[in-house]
Amino acid sequence: MKFPKISPRFESWLSAALVVGITLLTYAPLIPSLGFYRDDWYLIWTAQARGAEGITNLFQGDRPFIGWLYALDYNLLGNSPLHWHLYALLFKVLSALAVLWLLRSLWQDQKLETTLITLLFVVYPGFYQQPNAATFKNLILAYGAAMASLACAIQAIKAETRSGKIVWTITSLLLALLYIFIYEALIGIEAVRLVLVLYFVSRREALSGRELIRKSFPSVAPYLIFAAMFVFWRVFLFESTRRATNIGIVLNNFGPLSINSIIHIVVETVTDLIETTLLAWEVPYYQFSTSVGDTRITALAIGLGLTAIALTWLCAFLMRDQVSNRLGAEENPAVSRDWLWLGAIFIVVTTLPIILAGRNVIFSVQWDRYTYQSATGVALFLGGIIFYGLKGRLRWAALCLLLMSGILTQFFSANYYRRFWRVESNAMWQLTWRAPQIEEGATLVLVLPGEYALAEEYEIWGPLNLVYPSDEELKLAGQVMHDKLWLDAALGAQEERLVRGTVLVKRDYAKLLLVTQPSVYSCLHVIDGSRSELTVTERLDVQRIASYSDVGLIRPSDAGAIPPGEIFGNEPSRDWCYYFQKIDLARQQNDWARAAELAREAIGLGYEPRDVTEWLPALEAFIHTDDTKMVKRISLLIRVDKQAYQSICHQLKALHGAPAEYDRELLAESLCKRD
């Protein structure tokens, strides 16, 4: 069956539609289930507490233009995670179209090949932070602007009128200003521009080296001046107050120029090139796929990948009679070879500024972003391998394998962030069930399950101060677990930290409240330092500081805080964890009748914990209300888990005779005695 020949205009729309469709298939399915993460929190809290001026002040010390962008974004998007994710997706779509436009500007006859290379850019799995939308939408925007700027530079050369050249050049420079003031580490793209302009001019005319430079100079001079002016401003005029973007501090990381420092830069560059280009298609996929744990998610990801491949095949079939170069054709091996060396140069010159900034590629959450600046170069380089080095069906096999790897990695990444958000938002809801209010000035240490461990303190105080609102200053401080935290807790130390030069965090470890979730199957545990009820699976560093946790910082009689629904969504179902928090709260108030009533209600509804240590507040309530039948029943339920049971009894006996507000001997006698 032969389809009719399609027109060039229809082919352009078809290619663009395919690029947009694959982008949506890759990144859109789980967007409704995603939230805020990592650096998002200090931005959202500042916007909520201090408004637009507070946002702009956050970034004055390193990237002032980002502050203005964020102020505009927040006025447009507000506190809704969904809005931020759709916004970032829009920029991803526009970036993909910009890459397609750039490739078509350079190789207008290679219709199918440029479309497929663009798809490799779309699914590139070396950068899997798309779900971290509020933080990384600026990087995605900057990169799209950079690719569009390169395309405009090529259009300026193509323009036949002087006015056309001026308009395209000015547009290209404005886009260059946009991307470079968002993310200065993309400066390597200006070297890419120089190479692409020289390449494009050389293809139009057979010129000697000197003639090529003379002919190309008018086209590249505005950008060379622009790049030189920006570097001069950034290095000699602008003084960054943030270590990560301060040029002097960054260069000092390498020490004095020597053979060792040069070798270090070379080794890091070569390593990052291999990771960015090749390992990115395997390592992230392996890391995510081994922890999915849900066959339905895997099946859905494979289904999306197969759908993308089917759509690509269909478009290729429709395009094959319109384009001169079929996927299996051998008419232009020189062009495919050009993609190899151009892609390699693209990767090198965009990676080098990252290395010089003291960063390198690490495939872990937060650090994979140092591959994104080279994504187009990677797609071009792999396109060169596929179309120059492979023949016939091997080409399709390689393309399909890469597309599947990229789509699965991106979907599994979104699934990880979906689960992360569920854990994080549920933790905030459970905390409000357990702690109606928390005393001002308290320092909360929040420990989430292993793969969802929090990396920075603002991941705690950001959401915490949105749930327990304050004015322009933080009401509550936060801290993540670290090696010396036990010493700070033991000394009751006090410290201050200025986050991004504007948010003052005051931590008082004499007012420490430890909150943990030992596993994804557990409820949130607010630790009472006067008790010993840690689960056997609790981390050693948690056990070390548990005795310093003061539940007296919780004010149970005050009106309960409610997490803002626009941010944290609707209240989760009131299952066992709701009752556990309320029983524990009643226990703190010595309201044993209420605690026992809640326990009976939960049991009557069929709720029970997956972590048997969570029976302890109910057991104690039944002891104090003389309900011997329920005491025996709960004791037997705890004893089912022999490891947890023995650990609890060991802890209770070790604390025998210690002063407390409740009688440990009764609890130990009821639970730990031998029948």
N, C-alpha and C positions, 0 to 999 in steps of 0.2 A: 504494500500500500504506500502510495507516494502522496505526501501533502503538497499543496500548492506552494509556490515560492512566496516567501513573505517579504514585505517591503523593508527597506533600511530603517524607516521610522518605527515601524512595528517591532522590528528586531531590537531597537534601542529601548523601547518601552518594555518589551518582554524581558530583556536582560536586567533592567532596573527592577522590574517586578519580582524576578527570581531572587535578586540580591535582598530586596526588602523582605520577601517571604521567608527566606532561609534565616535572616536575622530574627524575625519574629518567632519562627519555630524554635530557634536556639535559646532565646532569652526571655520570651514572654510568658510561657505556660505557668510558672510558679510565682509570678510577680504579686498576685493578690495575697500570697502567704508570707511575703517578706516584710522586714521592718527596718529599724535603725541599728547600726553596729559601730563599734570602735570609735573613730574620731567624730562620727556623726553627733555623739552625745554632747560634747562641749559646745558644738555649734547650735544645736537645738535648744539647750538650756540657756545659752547666752541670748539667743534670739527671743526666747520666751520671757526672760527676766530683764533684759536690757534693750531690746529692740534693735533697730537698724544700726544705730550708732555703736552699740556693743559689738555687733558682728564686724563692722569695718575695723574697729579697734583691735579685734583678735588677730588680724593679719597685717597690721601696719609694720611689724618688725621683720617680715620676710617676703610676703607677696601681697602688697597693698591692693592690687587690682582684684584679687580673689575676694577680698572683703566686700568690695562694691558689688561684685557679681552675686555673692551670697546674699547680700541685703536685698537685691532685686529678686533673686530666686525665692527668698523666704516670704517676701510680700506677695509673690505669685502663688506659691505652693503651700505655705503654712506648715502645720505640724503633721500632715498626713503622710505616712510612709509611702502609700500608693502613689501619691502625686509625684514624689521624688523619683520613684522607680520608673514611672511612665516617662518622666522628663529625661532621665538618663537613657532610656531606651530610644527616645526620639533622637538624641544626639548620636547614639550608636548607629541608627539607620542612616542619618545624614553623613556620618563618617564613612560608612560603607559605600554610599553613593559617591562621595568625594573621591574615594580610592578608585572606583570604577571610572569616574570621569578622568582622573589623572592617567590611568592606564590607556584609556581610549584616546586621550589627547596625544599620547606618545606612539601608540600602535593601533591606529584606527582600522587597519585591515584585519587584525587578529581579534575578531569579535568574540568568538567562543572562548578562546584561550584567556583573554583578559577578564571575561566574566567568571571563569572558573578560578583564576588567580584571586579575584576579589572575594570569592566564596571562602578561599583559604584564609584570607584576612578576617572575614566575618567570624569564623569559628575558631580562630587561633586560640589554642588552649593554654599558652604560656601566661596569659593574663586572664584570671578567672575571678576578678573582683567586681564584675558587673553588678552583682547583688548588693554590693556595698555602695549604693547609688549616691547618697547625699555627699559622700566624701569624694568619690571618683568620677562623678559626672563632669567635673572640671577638666580632668585629664582627658576624658573621652571627647569633650568639646574642643579642647586645645588641639588634640591630634586631628580631629576632623577639619579644623580650621587650617592646620598645617598642610594637610593633603590638598585641600581646596586652594590654598595659596600656591602650591607647586603647580597645580593644574592651570591656574590663572597666569602664572609665569610662562607656561608653554603657549597658552592662547595669545599672550602678548606678542610672542615671536611669530605666531601664525597670522596675526592681524595684518591686513594689507594697507590700512590707513594709519596715519600718524595718530589721529584721535583715538582709534581703536587700541593702538599700542599703549597710549597714555592711560586710558580707562582701565584696561586689563592690568597694567602695572600698578596703578594706584590701588585697585581692588586687592591685588596680591599682597601689597605692602600692608594694607589695613588688616588683612587676615593674619599676616605674619606678626603684626603688633599684638593681635588678640592672643595668638597661641604662645608667644614668647613671654608675655607678661602674666600669663596664667602659670606656665611651667617652664622655667628658664633652662632646665636640663634638656629640653628639646632643641637646643641651639645647634646640635649636630645636623638637623634637617636643613640648615642653610648650606652645609657642605654637600648634602644630597642635591639641593637645588643647583649648585654649581655644576656638579657632575651631569645631571640630567639635561641642563641647558647645553653644555658642551656636546653631549651625546646627540641631542636632537638636531643641533645645528650641523654637526658632522654628517648626519644621515641625509640632510637636505642637499648638501654640496660636498664634493670631494675637495678637501682643503688640507694644506700642510699644517703642522702644529702651530706655527706662528700666525698663519692666516686664520686658523680656527679661533685662536685667542683674540685676535683683532676683530674678527667678525662677531664673536660672542660677547665681547666686553660691554657694548651698549646695553645688552639684555641683562647682564648680571651685575653691572655697576651699582644700580639702586639698592640691590639686596646686599652687596658687599659693604656698602656704606651703612646700611641699616644694621647689619650684624656687628660691624665695628663700633658703631655708636652704642648699641646695647651692651656689648661686652665692656666698653669703657665705663659706661654708667654703672653697670652691675659690680665691676671690680673696684673702681676707684672712687665713685661718688656715693653709691648706696651702701649703707652700713646695716647689715642684717643683725638683729638682736637674737636670732635663733641659731643655735649651733649647727643644725643640719644644713642651713643655707648660707652660713657665713663663709665667704670665700677663703679668708685667712685661716680660719680654724680648719676648714676642710683640707686645704693644701698642707697644713702642718701635720695632718694625719700621716702623710707619706714621709715626713722628715726631710732632711736636706737631700737635694738631688744627688743620687749616687747610683752605682751599678745595681745595688740591691733594690732600691726603689723602682728603678726602671724595669728590672726583672719582675718585681712584684706586679707592676702595672701590666706588663706583657702577659704574665701567667693568668692574672685575673681576667684580662680581656679575652684571651683564648678560651678559658674555661666558660666564661659567660656566653661567648659566641656559640659554643657547642650546646650549652644548655638552652639558649634562646632559640636556636635553629632546629635542633634535632630532639633533645631530651624533653622539650616542652610538649611533644606529641605523645609521650609515653609516661613520664613520671607523674604528672598531675592526675592523669587518668587512673593510673595504678593506685595512687594514694586515696582518691575518692571512691573508686569502685570497690575497694576492699572493706570500706566502712559503710556502704549503703545499707545493708542488712534488710532490705525490703525488695522482694522479687517484683512487686507491682511497680515500684519506681524504676527498676532496671528494665522491665518490659516496656514501660512508657518511654524511657529514654531511647531504647532500641527502635521503638515504633517511630519516634520523631526523626531519628537518624535515617531510617529506611524511607520515610516520607520525603525527607530532604533529598536523598539520592534519587528517588523516583522523579521528583520535580525537576531535578537537574538533568536527568536523562531525557525527560520529555522536552524541555526547552532546547537541549542540544539537538534532539531529533528535528524539532521545528526549524531550528536555525541552520541545519546542515546544508540545505539547498540554496540558502541566501548568502552564506559566507564563502569566501574563497578557500579558507583554511579549515579543513575538517580536522577532527581530533586526531585522526590517524594519518593525516597528510604529512608529507616531508618537504613541502615547497620552501619553507623558510627556516632551515636549521640555524642560520646565522642569528635570527631574532631570538630564538630560544637560547642560544649560547649567550647572547647579550643579557638576557634575564638572569643568567647565572652570575656573571661578574657584577652586574649592576646591583643585584640583590645582595651580594656579598659586601660590596662597598657600602650600601645602605645600612646593613647591620653593623658594620665596623664603626662607621662615623657617628652613628646614633648611640651606640653602646659606650664608646669611649668617654663622653662627658659624664655618664653615670658612674663609670669606674673612677674617674678623677674626682667625683663628688664623694667618694668614699663608700659607695653603695655597690652591691653586686647581686646577682640573681640567686634567689633562694626560693625553692618551690614549697612555700608554706604560706598560710594565711597572713596577709599584710605585705609580704615581701615580694610576691610575684610581679608587682607592678613595674619592676625594673626591666621587664621584657617588652612592655607595650610600645615603647618608642620605636622598636624595630619590627613591629608586626607586618607592615607592608613589605619591608625588605625580606622578611622570612617567606612571605607568600610568593614574592617574585623569585627568590632563590629556589624554592621548591618547585615553582612553575618551570623554571629553567631545567631542573633535574628531570621533571616528568616529561616535558615536551622535547627536550634535547637528548636525554639519556635513555628514555624508555620508548618502547614501540608498541603499537597496536593495543591489545587488551590489557597489557601491563599498565598502560597509562590510566585506563579507567579503574583498574584494581587499586592503583596507588591513590588516585583521587578519592575513590570511595572510602578507602581505609582512613585517609586523613580527615575527610569530612565526618566520618563516623566517630573517630577519636575525638575531634574537636567538639562535636555536638554532645556526646556523652559526657565529656569532662565538664562542659559548661552547665549541663543539666544537673549533674551530680553536685557541682559546686552550689548551684541554686538550692538544691535539696538540703545540703548541709546548712546553708544560711536559713532556710525555712525552719529546720529543726532548732537551730540556734535561737531564732527569734521566739519560737514556741517556749523554749526553756527560759529565756530571759524575761519575756513578758509575763509568763506564768509566775516566775519568781517575784516579780513586783506585786502581782495580785495576791499571792500567798503572804507576802510580807505585810500587806495592809490588813489581811484577815487576822494575822497574828499580832501586829503592832499598830493599833489605831493611830498613835502618834509616837514620835521619838524625840527625846529631849534635845533641844538645840545645842549644838556643839559636840554631839556624839560623833565618833568615827566608826563607820560600819565597814567591816571586812566581809566581803561576799565571795564565797568559793563555790563555783558551779562545777558540774561534772567535767572530767578530764578534757574531752575534745572541745568543750565549750568554755574552757578556762578564760577568764578575763585577763587582758594583757596590760591595761593601763587603768590608773585610778579613776579617770573621768568616766570610764564605763560603769562605775558605781555611783559616784556623786552626781553625774549627769541625770540619769533616770531617777535617782533617789530624790533629788531636789525638784523634779517635776511632779513626782508623786506626793511628796510632802513639801508644798510650795513655799518658797521664800521670796523676798523682794529682789533687790539687785545683788545681794551677797548670798553666799552659800549658807544654808541653815545647817546642813549636815556634811561631814567630810567622808571620804571613802578611801580605801586602800586595798590593793591586791596582795595576795600572799607572796612573801619573799623571805629569803634566808634569815635576815636579821630582825624580822618582825617580832619574834619572841622576846628579843632583848628590849626593843622599844616598849612592848607591853609590860615586861617585868619592871622596867624603870619608870613607867608612866610618863614617857617622854612626850614632849610637845615639839611640833615642827611646823614650818610654813613652806609653801611652794607656790610660786607664781606661774600659772599655766598660760602660755602664750602672752606673757607680759601684762595680762589684764585681770585674770580670775585668780583671786587669792584663796588658796586652800589651807585652812588651819586644822591640823590634826592633833588631837589630844588623846594619847593612848591610855590615859587614866580613865577615859570614858569610851571604852572599846566595846563594841557589840559584834559578836561573831555569828555569821549566818552562813550555813552550808547546805548544799544539796549533794549528798555523797554519790548518788548515781541518778541516771535519768528515770529510774523506777521509784526513787524516793521522793518524799515531799521536801519542802524547804524546812530546815531545822534551825531554829533560833536557839543558840547554845546558852545555857545557864551555867555559869562557871561554878556555882555551888552544888551542882549535880554532876553525876558521871553517867551519862547515857549515850555516849558516842557509839555509833555503829562500828562494827569490827572492820568495815571497809574504809573507814575514815582515814584520810591522809595523815601521815606522821606529823607534818608541820601544823595541821589543824589540832591534833591531839596536844601538841606542845603549848599552844596558846589558849586552849579551851577554858582553862581555869580563870583567865583574865576577862572573860566575857561577862558583861553586867546587864542582865535583863531588867534591872531597875531603871535603865534608861528608857524603857518602854512605858508610855503613859496610857494605861488601859482604860481609864475613865473618860478620856477626851473623845470628842467626835472623831469617828474613823475617817482616815484619808481614803480617797478613791482615785485610782490611776486614771488620768484623762483618756477617755475612750478614743479620741481622735488619734492618739499616739499608740496606746497599748491594746486597742480593740475592746470588744465586749468582754465582760467578766466570764472566766471559764466556768464550766459546769461545777456545781458544788458537790463534788464527789468526796472520797475519803480525805483528801488533803485539806479541804475546807473544814471538815469536822476536826481533823487533827489539830489545825491551827487554833480553832476556837476552844477545843478542850485544853490545849496547852496554855492559852490565854486565861481561861478560867482557873487553871491550876496556879498560875502566877498570882492570881487574886485570892487564892485559898477558897474559892467558891466551888467546893467539892460537889454540892448538889447539882449545880449547873453543869459541871464537867461530866458527872455521871449521866445526867439526862442527855447531853449531847452524844456521849458514847453509845448509849442505848439506841438513840435515834439513828446513828450511823449504822450500827449493827442491824437494826431492824430494816434498813433500806438495802442491806446486802453489801455494804461497803466494808472493806478491810485493807490493811496496808500490805504492800509487797515487801516492805522493810519492817521486820517484826519488832524492831526497837521502838517503832512508832505506837506500839500498844502500851508503852509504859505510862503515859499520862492517864490513859483510861484505867489501867490497872490500879494506879494510885488512887484515882477517884473512887473506884469501887471498894478499895480497902477502907478509905475514910468514911464511906457511907455504909459500911458493914454489909455489903452485898457479897456474901461468901460464895454464892453460886457463880457470879460473874468473875470473881477473883480467880476461882479455880479454872473457869473456862479460858480466861485470858492467859493465865499462867501456862496452860497446856498449849495454847496457840504459839506462845513465845518459845516454848521448849522444842517445838517442831524444828526450828532452825538451831541445831546444836551448837554451831560455832558462835552465833550471835548470843545465844543463851549463856554459854560459858563465859563469854567476854563480859556480858553485863554483870553476871554474878561475881566475877573476879573484881570488877571495878567497884561494885557495891561493898564487897568485903574489905577491899583495900581502904575504903573510906569509913570503915566502921568506927564509930565514936567521934567522928568529926562534927563540929557544930553545924547545924543546918536548920532551915525553917520547917522541915518535915522530918518524919521519923524514918530514916533509912533502914533501920532494923526491921520494921514492919514490912517494908518492900522486899528486903532480902529474904526475910522469913517466908513470905508468901510465895516468892518466885523460886528461890534457890534451895529451899529445904528438900530433902530427899523423902519421897513418899514411902 
